[in-house]
Amino acid sequence: MGFADQSVWRVTGGNFFDFVYSTVASTANGVTSVELVSLGIVTLMLTPYFRVIAAAFYYGIEKDWKYVAITTFVFAVITTALFVF
């Protein structure tokens, strides 16, 4: 089965979180080349997202409230961008 033979391309419509859900849900039926590429995209896109979450928790544990505020702002910007685009 070639790359062009895939029946559904999941990169159109919806926001990024819809894309993540549809990609993860589609792997229950088996992983094709499109799902593998999609999982790679999801991993690359979510890496900085989870890094910001981890940084906010770390700064909260350290009680560095200035950096908690900055990191929370960055988290809000990234989340908004993933919902809009």
mmCIF file of the N, C-alpha and C atoms, coordinates in Angstrom:
data_MODEL
# 
_entry.id   MODEL 
# 
loop_
_atom_site.group_PDB 
_atom_site.id 
_atom_site.type_symbol 
_atom_site.label_atom_id 
_atom_site.label_alt_id 
_atom_site.label_comp_id 
_atom_site.label_asym_id 
_atom_site.label_entity_id 
_atom_site.label_seq_id 
_atom_site.pdbx_PDB_ins_code 
_atom_site.Cartn_x 
_atom_site.Cartn_y 
_atom_site.Cartn_z 
_atom_site.occupancy 
_atom_site.B_iso_or_equiv 
_atom_site.pdbx_formal_charge 
_atom_site.auth_seq_id 
_atom_site.auth_comp_id 
_atom_site.auth_asym_id 
_atom_site.auth_atom_id 
_atom_site.pdbx_PDB_model_num 
ATOM 1   N N  . MET A 1 1  ? 0.844   -1.172 0.000  1.00 0.00 ? 1  MET A N  1 
ATOM 2   C CA . MET A 1 1  ? 0.000   0.000  0.000  1.00 0.00 ? 1  MET A CA 1 
ATOM 3   C C  . MET A 1 1  ? 0.894   1.241  0.000  1.00 0.00 ? 1  MET A C  1 
ATOM 4   N N  . GLY A 1 2  ? 0.706   2.066  -0.969 1.00 0.00 ? 2  GLY A N  1 
ATOM 5   C CA . GLY A 1 2  ? 1.515   3.256  -1.082 1.00 0.00 ? 2  GLY A CA 1 
ATOM 6   C C  . GLY A 1 2  ? 0.991   4.404  -0.245 1.00 0.00 ? 2  GLY A C  1 
ATOM 7   N N  . PHE A 1 3  ? 1.783   5.435  -0.159 1.00 0.00 ? 3  PHE A N  1 
ATOM 8   C CA . PHE A 1 3  ? 1.425   6.614  0.630  1.00 0.00 ? 3  PHE A CA 1 
ATOM 9   C C  . PHE A 1 3  ? 0.200   7.308  0.054  1.00 0.00 ? 3  PHE A C  1 
ATOM 10  N N  . ALA A 1 4  ? 0.034   7.320  -1.254 1.00 0.00 ? 4  ALA A N  1 
ATOM 11  C CA . ALA A 1 4  ? -1.106  7.979  -1.894 1.00 0.00 ? 4  ALA A CA 1 
ATOM 12  C C  . ALA A 1 4  ? -2.384  7.152  -1.781 1.00 0.00 ? 4  ALA A C  1 
ATOM 13  N N  . ASP A 1 5  ? -2.258  5.892  -1.399 1.00 0.00 ? 5  ASP A N  1 
ATOM 14  C CA . ASP A 1 5  ? -3.424  5.024  -1.295 1.00 0.00 ? 5  ASP A CA 1 
ATOM 15  C C  . ASP A 1 5  ? -4.195  5.183  0.014  1.00 0.00 ? 5  ASP A C  1 
ATOM 16  N N  . GLN A 1 6  ? -3.704  6.006  0.914  1.00 0.00 ? 6  GLN A N  1 
ATOM 17  C CA . GLN A 1 6  ? -4.383  6.164  2.201  1.00 0.00 ? 6  GLN A CA 1 
ATOM 18  C C  . GLN A 1 6  ? -5.748  6.812  2.000  1.00 0.00 ? 6  GLN A C  1 
ATOM 19  N N  . SER A 1 7  ? -6.733  6.328  2.723  1.00 0.00 ? 7  SER A N  1 
ATOM 20  C CA . SER A 1 7  ? -8.108  6.773  2.498  1.00 0.00 ? 7  SER A CA 1 
ATOM 21  C C  . SER A 1 7  ? -8.422  8.102  3.150  1.00 0.00 ? 7  SER A C  1 
ATOM 22  N N  . VAL A 1 8  ? -7.765  8.430  4.256  1.00 0.00 ? 8  VAL A N  1 
ATOM 23  C CA . VAL A 1 8  ? -8.118  9.646  4.989  1.00 0.00 ? 8  VAL A CA 1 
ATOM 24  C C  . VAL A 1 8  ? -6.853  10.418 5.338  1.00 0.00 ? 8  VAL A C  1 
ATOM 25  N N  . TRP A 1 9  ? -6.858  11.681 5.001  1.00 0.00 ? 9  TRP A N  1 
ATOM 26  C CA . TRP A 1 9  ? -5.807  12.586 5.455  1.00 0.00 ? 9  TRP A CA 1 
ATOM 27  C C  . TRP A 1 9  ? -6.383  13.406 6.592  1.00 0.00 ? 9  TRP A C  1 
ATOM 28  N N  . ARG A 1 10 ? -5.796  13.352 7.750  1.00 0.00 ? 10 ARG A N  1 
ATOM 29  C CA . ARG A 1 10 ? -6.355  13.984 8.936  1.00 0.00 ? 10 ARG A CA 1 
ATOM 30  C C  . ARG A 1 10 ? -5.810  15.376 9.206  1.00 0.00 ? 10 ARG A C  1 
ATOM 31  N N  . VAL A 1 11 ? -5.126  15.984 8.287  1.00 0.00 ? 11 VAL A N  1 
ATOM 32  C CA . VAL A 1 11 ? -4.524  17.281 8.542  1.00 0.00 ? 11 VAL A CA 1 
ATOM 33  C C  . VAL A 1 11 ? -5.406  18.431 8.071  1.00 0.00 ? 11 VAL A C  1 
ATOM 34  N N  . THR A 1 12 ? -6.619  18.165 7.650  1.00 0.00 ? 12 THR A N  1 
ATOM 35  C CA . THR A 1 12 ? -7.501  19.228 7.199  1.00 0.00 ? 12 THR A CA 1 
ATOM 36  C C  . THR A 1 12 ? -8.618  19.437 8.206  1.00 0.00 ? 12 THR A C  1 
ATOM 37  N N  . GLY A 1 13 ? -8.955  20.696 8.454  1.00 0.00 ? 13 GLY A N  1 
ATOM 38  C CA . GLY A 1 13 ? -10.067 21.035 9.329  1.00 0.00 ? 13 GLY A CA 1 
ATOM 39  C C  . GLY A 1 13 ? -9.767  20.811 10.791 1.00 0.00 ? 13 GLY A C  1 
ATOM 40  N N  . GLY A 1 14 ? -10.525 21.467 11.636 1.00 0.00 ? 14 GLY A N  1 
ATOM 41  C CA . GLY A 1 14 ? -10.378 21.297 13.075 1.00 0.00 ? 14 GLY A CA 1 
ATOM 42  C C  . GLY A 1 14 ? -9.139  21.974 13.616 1.00 0.00 ? 14 GLY A C  1 
ATOM 43  N N  . ASN A 1 15 ? -8.975  21.887 14.915 1.00 0.00 ? 15 ASN A N  1 
ATOM 44  C CA . ASN A 1 15 ? -7.782  22.446 15.536 1.00 0.00 ? 15 ASN A CA 1 
ATOM 45  C C  . ASN A 1 15 ? -6.777  21.333 15.825 1.00 0.00 ? 15 ASN A C  1 
ATOM 46  N N  . PHE A 1 16 ? -5.682  21.690 16.452 1.00 0.00 ? 16 PHE A N  1 
ATOM 47  C CA . PHE A 1 16 ? -4.615  20.726 16.679 1.00 0.00 ? 16 PHE A CA 1 
ATOM 48  C C  . PHE A 1 16 ? -5.051  19.611 17.622 1.00 0.00 ? 16 PHE A C  1 
ATOM 49  N N  . PHE A 1 17 ? -5.851  19.944 18.633 1.00 0.00 ? 17 PHE A N  1 
ATOM 50  C CA . PHE A 1 17 ? -6.278  18.928 19.579 1.00 0.00 ? 17 PHE A CA 1 
ATOM 51  C C  . PHE A 1 17 ? -7.230  17.922 18.941 1.00 0.00 ? 17 PHE A C  1 
ATOM 52  N N  . ASP A 1 18 ? -8.026  18.354 17.961 1.00 0.00 ? 18 ASP A N  1 
ATOM 53  C CA . ASP A 1 18 ? -8.834  17.414 17.174 1.00 0.00 ? 18 ASP A CA 1 
ATOM 54  C C  . ASP A 1 18 ? -7.929  16.488 16.363 1.00 0.00 ? 18 ASP A C  1 
ATOM 55  N N  . PHE A 1 19 ? -6.870  17.051 15.817 1.00 0.00 ? 19 PHE A N  1 
ATOM 56  C CA . PHE A 1 19 ? -5.896  16.272 15.060 1.00 0.00 ? 19 PHE A CA 1 
ATOM 57  C C  . PHE A 1 19 ? -5.227  15.224 15.948 1.00 0.00 ? 19 PHE A C  1 
ATOM 58  N N  . VAL A 1 20 ? -4.852  15.621 17.169 1.00 0.00 ? 20 VAL A N  1 
ATOM 59  C CA . VAL A 1 20 ? -4.226  14.684 18.104 1.00 0.00 ? 20 VAL A CA 1 
ATOM 60  C C  . VAL A 1 20 ? -5.194  13.553 18.434 1.00 0.00 ? 20 VAL A C  1 
ATOM 61  N N  . TYR A 1 21 ? -6.429  13.905 18.750 1.00 0.00 ? 21 TYR A N  1 
ATOM 62  C CA . TYR A 1 21 ? -7.427  12.881 19.109 1.00 0.00 ? 21 TYR A CA 1 
ATOM 63  C C  . TYR A 1 21 ? -7.666  11.916 17.944 1.00 0.00 ? 21 TYR A C  1 
ATOM 64  N N  . SER A 1 22 ? -7.862  12.451 16.749 1.00 0.00 ? 22 SER A N  1 
ATOM 65  C CA . SER A 1 22 ? -8.130  11.568 15.609 1.00 0.00 ? 22 SER A CA 1 
ATOM 66  C C  . SER A 1 22 ? -6.925  10.692 15.273 1.00 0.00 ? 22 SER A C  1 
ATOM 67  N N  . THR A 1 23 ? -5.721  11.210 15.455 1.00 0.00 ? 23 THR A N  1 
ATOM 68  C CA . THR A 1 23 ? -4.518  10.425 15.173 1.00 0.00 ? 23 THR A CA 1 
ATOM 69  C C  . THR A 1 23 ? -4.368  9.287  16.168 1.00 0.00 ? 23 THR A C  1 
ATOM 70  N N  . VAL A 1 24 ? -4.542  9.593  17.450 1.00 0.00 ? 24 VAL A N  1 
ATOM 71  C CA . VAL A 1 24 ? -4.400  8.556  18.479 1.00 0.00 ? 24 VAL A CA 1 
ATOM 72  C C  . VAL A 1 24 ? -5.519  7.532  18.359 1.00 0.00 ? 24 VAL A C  1 
ATOM 73  N N  . ALA A 1 25 ? -6.736  7.992  18.080 1.00 0.00 ? 25 ALA A N  1 
ATOM 74  C CA . ALA A 1 25 ? -7.856  7.065  17.943 1.00 0.00 ? 25 ALA A CA 1 
ATOM 75  C C  . ALA A 1 25 ? -7.691  6.158  16.726 1.00 0.00 ? 25 ALA A C  1 
ATOM 76  N N  . SER A 1 26 ? -7.098  6.662  15.659 1.00 0.00 ? 26 SER A N  1 
ATOM 77  C CA . SER A 1 26 ? -6.956  5.860  14.444 1.00 0.00 ? 26 SER A CA 1 
ATOM 78  C C  . SER A 1 26 ? -5.901  4.767  14.586 1.00 0.00 ? 26 SER A C  1 
ATOM 79  N N  . THR A 1 27 ? -5.004  4.896  15.545 1.00 0.00 ? 27 THR A N  1 
ATOM 80  C CA . THR A 1 27 ? -3.982  3.868  15.720 1.00 0.00 ? 27 THR A CA 1 
ATOM 81  C C  . THR A 1 27 ? -4.551  2.606  16.349 1.00 0.00 ? 27 THR A C  1 
ATOM 82  N N  . ALA A 1 28 ? -5.785  2.642  16.847 1.00 0.00 ? 28 ALA A N  1 
ATOM 83  C CA . ALA A 1 28 ? -6.408  1.441  17.409 1.00 0.00 ? 28 ALA A CA 1 
ATOM 84  C C  . ALA A 1 28 ? -6.659  0.398  16.326 1.00 0.00 ? 28 ALA A C  1 
ATOM 85  N N  . ASN A 1 29 ? -6.824  0.845  15.087 1.00 0.00 ? 29 ASN A N  1 
ATOM 86  C CA . ASN A 1 29 ? -7.072  -0.069 13.969 1.00 0.00 ? 29 ASN A CA 1 
ATOM 87  C C  . ASN A 1 29 ? -5.798  -0.562 13.316 1.00 0.00 ? 29 ASN A C  1 
ATOM 88  N N  . GLY A 1 30 ? -4.664  -0.116 13.783 1.00 0.00 ? 30 GLY A N  1 
ATOM 89  C CA . GLY A 1 30 ? -3.393  -0.475 13.177 1.00 0.00 ? 30 GLY A CA 1 
ATOM 90  C C  . GLY A 1 30 ? -2.693  0.776  12.681 1.00 0.00 ? 30 GLY A C  1 
ATOM 91  N N  . VAL A 1 31 ? -1.398  0.713  12.614 1.00 0.00 ? 31 VAL A N  1 
ATOM 92  C CA . VAL A 1 31 ? -0.606  1.878  12.243 1.00 0.00 ? 31 VAL A CA 1 
ATOM 93  C C  . VAL A 1 31 ? -0.196  1.769  10.781 1.00 0.00 ? 31 VAL A C  1 
ATOM 94  N N  . THR A 1 32 ? -0.634  2.737  9.991  1.00 0.00 ? 32 THR A N  1 
ATOM 95  C CA . THR A 1 32 ? -0.205  2.824  8.599  1.00 0.00 ? 32 THR A CA 1 
ATOM 96  C C  . THR A 1 32 ? 0.853   3.916  8.493  1.00 0.00 ? 32 THR A C  1 
ATOM 97  N N  . SER A 1 33 ? 1.330   4.142  7.294  1.00 0.00 ? 33 SER A N  1 
ATOM 98  C CA . SER A 1 33 ? 2.362   5.161  7.110  1.00 0.00 ? 33 SER A CA 1 
ATOM 99  C C  . SER A 1 33 ? 1.844   6.551  7.454  1.00 0.00 ? 33 SER A C  1 
ATOM 100 N N  . VAL A 1 34 ? 0.585   6.836  7.159  1.00 0.00 ? 34 VAL A N  1 
ATOM 101 C CA . VAL A 1 34 ? 0.017   8.150  7.474  1.00 0.00 ? 34 VAL A CA 1 
ATOM 102 C C  . VAL A 1 34 ? -0.088  8.337  8.985  1.00 0.00 ? 34 VAL A C  1 
ATOM 103 N N  . GLU A 1 35 ? -0.549  7.301  9.701  1.00 0.00 ? 35 GLU A N  1 
ATOM 104 C CA . GLU A 1 35 ? -0.631  7.403  11.155 1.00 0.00 ? 35 GLU A CA 1 
ATOM 105 C C  . GLU A 1 35 ? 0.748   7.564  11.779 1.00 0.00 ? 35 GLU A C  1 
ATOM 106 N N  . LEU A 1 36 ? 1.737   6.893  11.227 1.00 0.00 ? 36 LEU A N  1 
ATOM 107 C CA . LEU A 1 36 ? 3.093   7.008  11.764 1.00 0.00 ? 36 LEU A CA 1 
ATOM 108 C C  . LEU A 1 36 ? 3.626   8.419  11.594 1.00 0.00 ? 36 LEU A C  1 
ATOM 109 N N  . VAL A 1 37 ? 3.431   8.998  10.426 1.00 0.00 ? 37 VAL A N  1 
ATOM 110 C CA . VAL A 1 37 ? 3.856   10.383 10.196 1.00 0.00 ? 37 VAL A CA 1 
ATOM 111 C C  . VAL A 1 37 ? 3.062   11.335 11.088 1.00 0.00 ? 37 VAL A C  1 
ATOM 112 N N  . SER A 1 38 ? 1.760   11.091 11.223 1.00 0.00 ? 38 SER A N  1 
ATOM 113 C CA . SER A 1 38 ? 0.922   11.934 12.071 1.00 0.00 ? 38 SER A CA 1 
ATOM 114 C C  . SER A 1 38 ? 1.347   11.853 13.526 1.00 0.00 ? 38 SER A C  1 
ATOM 115 N N  . LEU A 1 39 ? 1.685   10.660 14.002 1.00 0.00 ? 39 LEU A N  1 
ATOM 116 C CA . LEU A 1 39 ? 2.174   10.528 15.378 1.00 0.00 ? 39 LEU A CA 1 
ATOM 117 C C  . LEU A 1 39 ? 3.492   11.269 15.577 1.00 0.00 ? 39 LEU A C  1 
ATOM 118 N N  . GLY A 1 40 ? 4.337   11.281 14.574 1.00 0.00 ? 40 GLY A N  1 
ATOM 119 C CA . GLY A 1 40 ? 5.574   12.053 14.653 1.00 0.00 ? 40 GLY A CA 1 
ATOM 120 C C  . GLY A 1 40 ? 5.303   13.539 14.741 1.00 0.00 ? 40 GLY A C  1 
ATOM 121 N N  . ILE A 1 41 ? 4.345   14.022 13.964 1.00 0.00 ? 41 ILE A N  1 
ATOM 122 C CA . ILE A 1 41 ? 3.975   15.439 14.014 1.00 0.00 ? 41 ILE A CA 1 
ATOM 123 C C  . ILE A 1 41 ? 3.400   15.786 15.376 1.00 0.00 ? 41 ILE A C  1 
ATOM 124 N N  . VAL A 1 42 ? 2.532   14.920 15.887 1.00 0.00 ? 42 VAL A N  1 
ATOM 125 C CA . VAL A 1 42 ? 1.938   15.152 17.213 1.00 0.00 ? 42 VAL A CA 1 
ATOM 126 C C  . VAL A 1 42 ? 3.028   15.212 18.280 1.00 0.00 ? 42 VAL A C  1 
ATOM 127 N N  . THR A 1 43 ? 3.973   14.289 18.229 1.00 0.00 ? 43 THR A N  1 
ATOM 128 C CA . THR A 1 43 ? 5.058   14.267 19.209 1.00 0.00 ? 43 THR A CA 1 
ATOM 129 C C  . THR A 1 43 ? 5.893   15.537 19.144 1.00 0.00 ? 43 THR A C  1 
ATOM 130 N N  . LEU A 1 44 ? 6.243   15.948 17.942 1.00 0.00 ? 44 LEU A N  1 
ATOM 131 C CA . LEU A 1 44 ? 7.048   17.154 17.795 1.00 0.00 ? 44 LEU A CA 1 
ATOM 132 C C  . LEU A 1 44 ? 6.304   18.409 18.238 1.00 0.00 ? 44 LEU A C  1 
ATOM 133 N N  . MET A 1 45 ? 5.013   18.469 17.980 1.00 0.00 ? 45 MET A N  1 
ATOM 134 C CA . MET A 1 45 ? 4.231   19.647 18.363 1.00 0.00 ? 45 MET A CA 1 
ATOM 135 C C  . MET A 1 45 ? 3.970   19.690 19.866 1.00 0.00 ? 45 MET A C  1 
ATOM 136 N N  . LEU A 1 46 ? 3.787   18.544 20.512 1.00 0.00 ? 46 LEU A N  1 
ATOM 137 C CA . LEU A 1 46 ? 3.470   18.533 21.934 1.00 0.00 ? 46 LEU A CA 1 
ATOM 138 C C  . LEU A 1 46 ? 4.705   18.622 22.837 1.00 0.00 ? 46 LEU A C  1 
ATOM 139 N N  . THR A 1 47 ? 5.895   18.409 22.300 1.00 0.00 ? 47 THR A N  1 
ATOM 140 C CA . THR A 1 47 ? 7.103   18.480 23.118 1.00 0.00 ? 47 THR A CA 1 
ATOM 141 C C  . THR A 1 47 ? 7.270   19.843 23.786 1.00 0.00 ? 47 THR A C  1 
ATOM 142 N N  . PRO A 1 48 ? 7.226   20.972 23.065 1.00 0.00 ? 48 PRO A N  1 
ATOM 143 C CA . PRO A 1 48 ? 7.355   22.255 23.762 1.00 0.00 ? 48 PRO A CA 1 
ATOM 144 C C  . PRO A 1 48 ? 6.160   22.546 24.665 1.00 0.00 ? 48 PRO A C  1 
ATOM 145 N N  . TYR A 1 49 ? 4.991   22.047 24.304 1.00 0.00 ? 49 TYR A N  1 
ATOM 146 C CA . TYR A 1 49 ? 3.792   22.259 25.113 1.00 0.00 ? 49 TYR A CA 1 
ATOM 147 C C  . TYR A 1 49 ? 3.979   21.628 26.497 1.00 0.00 ? 49 TYR A C  1 
ATOM 148 N N  . PHE A 1 50 ? 4.420   20.368 26.541 1.00 0.00 ? 50 PHE A N  1 
ATOM 149 C CA . PHE A 1 50 ? 4.643   19.706 27.821 1.00 0.00 ? 50 PHE A CA 1 
ATOM 150 C C  . PHE A 1 50 ? 5.862   20.261 28.550 1.00 0.00 ? 50 PHE A C  1 
ATOM 151 N N  . ARG A 1 51 ? 6.804   20.779 27.821 1.00 0.00 ? 51 ARG A N  1 
ATOM 152 C CA . ARG A 1 51 ? 7.977   21.398 28.437 1.00 0.00 ? 51 ARG A CA 1 
ATOM 153 C C  . ARG A 1 51 ? 7.573   22.655 29.204 1.00 0.00 ? 51 ARG A C  1 
ATOM 154 N N  . VAL A 1 52 ? 6.653   23.420 28.665 1.00 0.00 ? 52 VAL A N  1 
ATOM 155 C CA . VAL A 1 52 ? 6.164   24.630 29.345 1.00 0.00 ? 52 VAL A CA 1 
ATOM 156 C C  . VAL A 1 52 ? 5.368   24.243 30.590 1.00 0.00 ? 52 VAL A C  1 
ATOM 157 N N  . ILE A 1 53 ? 4.572   23.192 30.505 1.00 0.00 ? 53 ILE A N  1 
ATOM 158 C CA . ILE A 1 53 ? 3.825   22.721 31.674 1.00 0.00 ? 53 ILE A CA 1 
ATOM 159 C C  . ILE A 1 53 ? 4.791   22.280 32.782 1.00 0.00 ? 53 ILE A C  1 
ATOM 160 N N  . ALA A 1 54 ? 5.827   21.534 32.415 1.00 0.00 ? 54 ALA A N  1 
ATOM 161 C CA . ALA A 1 54 ? 6.812   21.082 33.392 1.00 0.00 ? 54 ALA A CA 1 
ATOM 162 C C  . ALA A 1 54 ? 7.548   22.263 34.015 1.00 0.00 ? 54 ALA A C  1 
ATOM 163 N N  . ALA A 1 55 ? 7.869   23.263 33.207 1.00 0.00 ? 55 ALA A N  1 
ATOM 164 C CA . ALA A 1 55 ? 8.558   24.440 33.733 1.00 0.00 ? 55 ALA A CA 1 
ATOM 165 C C  . ALA A 1 55 ? 7.678   25.204 34.722 1.00 0.00 ? 55 ALA A C  1 
ATOM 166 N N  . ALA A 1 56 ? 6.385   25.318 34.422 1.00 0.00 ? 56 ALA A N  1 
ATOM 167 C CA . ALA A 1 56 ? 5.469   26.009 35.338 1.00 0.00 ? 56 ALA A CA 1 
ATOM 168 C C  . ALA A 1 56 ? 5.395   25.275 36.671 1.00 0.00 ? 56 ALA A C  1 
ATOM 169 N N  . PHE A 1 57 ? 5.301   23.947 36.640 1.00 0.00 ? 57 PHE A N  1 
ATOM 170 C CA . PHE A 1 57 ? 5.295   23.175 37.883 1.00 0.00 ? 57 PHE A CA 1 
ATOM 171 C C  . PHE A 1 57 ? 6.607   23.337 38.645 1.00 0.00 ? 57 PHE A C  1 
ATOM 172 N N  . TYR A 1 58 ? 7.712   23.303 37.928 1.00 0.00 ? 58 TYR A N  1 
ATOM 173 C CA . TYR A 1 58 ? 9.016   23.454 38.581 1.00 0.00 ? 58 TYR A CA 1 
ATOM 174 C C  . TYR A 1 58 ? 9.132   24.817 39.261 1.00 0.00 ? 58 TYR A C  1 
ATOM 175 N N  . TYR A 1 59 ? 8.775   25.874 38.549 1.00 0.00 ? 59 TYR A N  1 
ATOM 176 C CA . TYR A 1 59 ? 8.860   27.207 39.148 1.00 0.00 ? 59 TYR A CA 1 
ATOM 177 C C  . TYR A 1 59 ? 7.877   27.356 40.302 1.00 0.00 ? 59 TYR A C  1 
ATOM 178 N N  . GLY A 1 60 ? 6.740   26.673 40.243 1.00 0.00 ? 60 GLY A N  1 
ATOM 179 C CA . GLY A 1 60 ? 5.806   26.695 41.362 1.00 0.00 ? 60 GLY A CA 1 
ATOM 180 C C  . GLY A 1 60 ? 6.369   26.007 42.586 1.00 0.00 ? 60 GLY A C  1 
ATOM 181 N N  . ILE A 1 61 ? 7.037   24.886 42.383 1.00 0.00 ? 61 ILE A N  1 
ATOM 182 C CA . ILE A 1 61 ? 7.673   24.181 43.502 1.00 0.00 ? 61 ILE A CA 1 
ATOM 183 C C  . ILE A 1 61 ? 8.774   25.036 44.111 1.00 0.00 ? 61 ILE A C  1 
ATOM 184 N N  . GLU A 1 62 ? 9.517   25.737 43.261 1.00 0.00 ? 62 GLU A N  1 
ATOM 185 C CA . GLU A 1 62 ? 10.597  26.614 43.728 1.00 0.00 ? 62 GLU A CA 1 
ATOM 186 C C  . GLU A 1 62 ? 10.078  27.940 44.279 1.00 0.00 ? 62 GLU A C  1 
ATOM 187 N N  . LYS A 1 63 ? 8.773   28.183 44.145 1.00 0.00 ? 63 LYS A N  1 
ATOM 188 C CA . LYS A 1 63 ? 8.115   29.413 44.589 1.00 0.00 ? 63 LYS A CA 1 
ATOM 189 C C  . LYS A 1 63 ? 8.708   30.665 43.950 1.00 0.00 ? 63 LYS A C  1 
ATOM 190 N N  . ASP A 1 64 ? 9.042   30.533 42.682 1.00 0.00 ? 64 ASP A N  1 
ATOM 191 C CA . ASP A 1 64 ? 9.527   31.671 41.887 1.00 0.00 ? 64 ASP A CA 1 
ATOM 192 C C  . ASP A 1 64 ? 8.342   32.197 41.078 1.00 0.00 ? 64 ASP A C  1 
ATOM 193 N N  . TRP A 1 65 ? 7.553   33.056 41.707 1.00 0.00 ? 65 TRP A N  1 
ATOM 194 C CA . TRP A 1 65 ? 6.255   33.455 41.177 1.00 0.00 ? 65 TRP A CA 1 
ATOM 195 C C  . TRP A 1 65 ? 6.365   34.288 39.909 1.00 0.00 ? 65 TRP A C  1 
ATOM 196 N N  . LYS A 1 66 ? 7.458   35.017 39.745 1.00 0.00 ? 66 LYS A N  1 
ATOM 197 C CA . LYS A 1 66 ? 7.634   35.789 38.515 1.00 0.00 ? 66 LYS A CA 1 
ATOM 198 C C  . LYS A 1 66 ? 7.721   34.853 37.302 1.00 0.00 ? 66 LYS A C  1 
ATOM 199 N N  . TYR A 1 67 ? 8.487   33.792 37.432 1.00 0.00 ? 67 TYR A N  1 
ATOM 200 C CA . TYR A 1 67 ? 8.631   32.854 36.318 1.00 0.00 ? 67 TYR A CA 1 
ATOM 201 C C  . TYR A 1 67 ? 7.395   31.962 36.152 1.00 0.00 ? 67 TYR A C  1 
ATOM 202 N N  . VAL A 1 68 ? 6.669   31.740 37.243 1.00 0.00 ? 68 VAL A N  1 
ATOM 203 C CA . VAL A 1 68 ? 5.390   31.032 37.115 1.00 0.00 ? 68 VAL A CA 1 
ATOM 204 C C  . VAL A 1 68 ? 4.448   31.853 36.253 1.00 0.00 ? 68 VAL A C  1 
ATOM 205 N N  . ALA A 1 69 ? 4.400   33.171 36.490 1.00 0.00 ? 69 ALA A N  1 
ATOM 206 C CA . ALA A 1 69 ? 3.528   34.051 35.707 1.00 0.00 ? 69 ALA A CA 1 
ATOM 207 C C  . ALA A 1 69 ? 3.954   34.091 34.243 1.00 0.00 ? 69 ALA A C  1 
ATOM 208 N N  . ILE A 1 70 ? 5.245   34.200 33.996 1.00 0.00 ? 70 ILE A N  1 
ATOM 209 C CA . ILE A 1 70 ? 5.748   34.250 32.620 1.00 0.00 ? 70 ILE A CA 1 
ATOM 210 C C  . ILE A 1 70 ? 5.455   32.931 31.903 1.00 0.00 ? 70 ILE A C  1 
ATOM 211 N N  . THR A 1 71 ? 5.722   31.814 32.573 1.00 0.00 ? 71 THR A N  1 
ATOM 212 C CA . THR A 1 71 ? 5.500   30.507 31.973 1.00 0.00 ? 71 THR A CA 1 
ATOM 213 C C  . THR A 1 71 ? 4.015   30.245 31.735 1.00 0.00 ? 71 THR A C  1 
ATOM 214 N N  . THR A 1 72 ? 3.174   30.702 32.645 1.00 0.00 ? 72 THR A N  1 
ATOM 215 C CA . THR A 1 72 ? 1.734   30.555 32.457 1.00 0.00 ? 72 THR A CA 1 
ATOM 216 C C  . THR A 1 72 ? 1.257   31.370 31.259 1.00 0.00 ? 72 THR A C  1 
ATOM 217 N N  . PHE A 1 73 ? 1.821   32.558 31.083 1.00 0.00 ? 73 PHE A N  1 
ATOM 218 C CA . PHE A 1 73 ? 1.486   33.364 29.910 1.00 0.00 ? 73 PHE A CA 1 
ATOM 219 C C  . PHE A 1 73 ? 1.907   32.649 28.627 1.00 0.00 ? 73 PHE A C  1 
ATOM 220 N N  . VAL A 1 74 ? 3.106   32.093 28.612 1.00 0.00 ? 74 VAL A N  1 
ATOM 221 C CA . VAL A 1 74 ? 3.583   31.353 27.437 1.00 0.00 ? 74 VAL A CA 1 
ATOM 222 C C  . VAL A 1 74 ? 2.688   30.141 27.181 1.00 0.00 ? 74 VAL A C  1 
ATOM 223 N N  . PHE A 1 75 ? 2.280   29.454 28.239 1.00 0.00 ? 75 PHE A N  1 
ATOM 224 C CA . PHE A 1 75 ? 1.367   28.324 28.108 1.00 0.00 ? 75 PHE A CA 1 
ATOM 225 C C  . PHE A 1 75 ? 0.045   28.759 27.485 1.00 0.00 ? 75 PHE A C  1 
ATOM 226 N N  . ALA A 1 76 ? -0.485  29.892 27.917 1.00 0.00 ? 76 ALA A N  1 
ATOM 227 C CA . ALA A 1 76 ? -1.743  30.402 27.359 1.00 0.00 ? 76 ALA A CA 1 
ATOM 228 C C  . ALA A 1 76 ? -1.590  30.746 25.881 1.00 0.00 ? 76 ALA A C  1 
ATOM 229 N N  . VAL A 1 77 ? -0.471  31.327 25.505 1.00 0.00 ? 77 VAL A N  1 
ATOM 230 C CA . VAL A 1 77 ? -0.229  31.675 24.099 1.00 0.00 ? 77 VAL A CA 1 
ATOM 231 C C  . VAL A 1 77 ? -0.125  30.417 23.239 1.00 0.00 ? 77 VAL A C  1 
ATOM 232 N N  . ILE A 1 78 ? 0.614   29.427 23.712 1.00 0.00 ? 78 ILE A N  1 
ATOM 233 C CA . ILE A 1 78 ? 0.764   28.190 22.945 1.00 0.00 ? 78 ILE A CA 1 
ATOM 234 C C  . ILE A 1 78 ? -0.577  27.473 22.822 1.00 0.00 ? 78 ILE A C  1 
ATOM 235 N N  . THR A 1 79 ? -1.343  27.424 23.911 1.00 0.00 ? 79 THR A N  1 
ATOM 236 C CA . THR A 1 79 ? -2.646  26.759 23.876 1.00 0.00 ? 79 THR A CA 1 
ATOM 237 C C  . THR A 1 79 ? -3.587  27.466 22.904 1.00 0.00 ? 79 THR A C  1 
ATOM 238 N N  . THR A 1 80 ? -3.603  28.796 22.952 1.00 0.00 ? 80 THR A N  1 
ATOM 239 C CA . THR A 1 80 ? -4.439  29.553 22.024 1.00 0.00 ? 80 THR A CA 1 
ATOM 240 C C  . THR A 1 80 ? -4.032  29.297 20.579 1.00 0.00 ? 80 THR A C  1 
ATOM 241 N N  . ALA A 1 81 ? -2.730  29.268 20.331 1.00 0.00 ? 81 ALA A N  1 
ATOM 242 C CA . ALA A 1 81 ? -2.251  29.025 18.969 1.00 0.00 ? 81 ALA A CA 1 
ATOM 243 C C  . ALA A 1 81 ? -2.640  27.627 18.484 1.00 0.00 ? 81 ALA A C  1 
ATOM 244 N N  . LEU A 1 82 ? -2.587  26.636 19.366 1.00 0.00 ? 82 LEU A N  1 
ATOM 245 C CA . LEU A 1 82 ? -2.955  25.274 18.960 1.00 0.00 ? 82 LEU A CA 1 
ATOM 246 C C  . LEU A 1 82 ? -4.461  25.139 18.729 1.00 0.00 ? 82 LEU A C  1 
ATOM 247 N N  . PHE A 1 83 ? -5.264  25.926 19.429 1.00 0.00 ? 83 PHE A N  1 
ATOM 248 C CA . PHE A 1 83 ? -6.708  25.878 19.192 1.00 0.00 ? 83 PHE A CA 1 
ATOM 249 C C  . PHE A 1 83 ? -7.080  26.621 17.910 1.00 0.00 ? 83 PHE A C  1 
ATOM 250 N N  . VAL A 1 84 ? -6.412  27.734 17.638 1.00 0.00 ? 84 VAL A N  1 
ATOM 251 C CA . VAL A 1 84 ? -6.771  28.561 16.491 1.00 0.00 ? 84 VAL A CA 1 
ATOM 252 C C  . VAL A 1 84 ? -6.253  27.963 15.194 1.00 0.00 ? 84 VAL A C  1 
ATOM 253 N N  . PHE A 1 85 ? -5.011  27.492 15.196 1.00 0.00 ? 85 PHE A N  1 
ATOM 254 C CA . PHE A 1 85 ? -4.406  27.020 13.965 1.00 0.00 ? 85 PHE A CA 1 
ATOM 255 C C  . PHE A 1 85 ? -4.519  25.559 13.890 1.00 0.00 ? 85 PHE A C  1 
# 
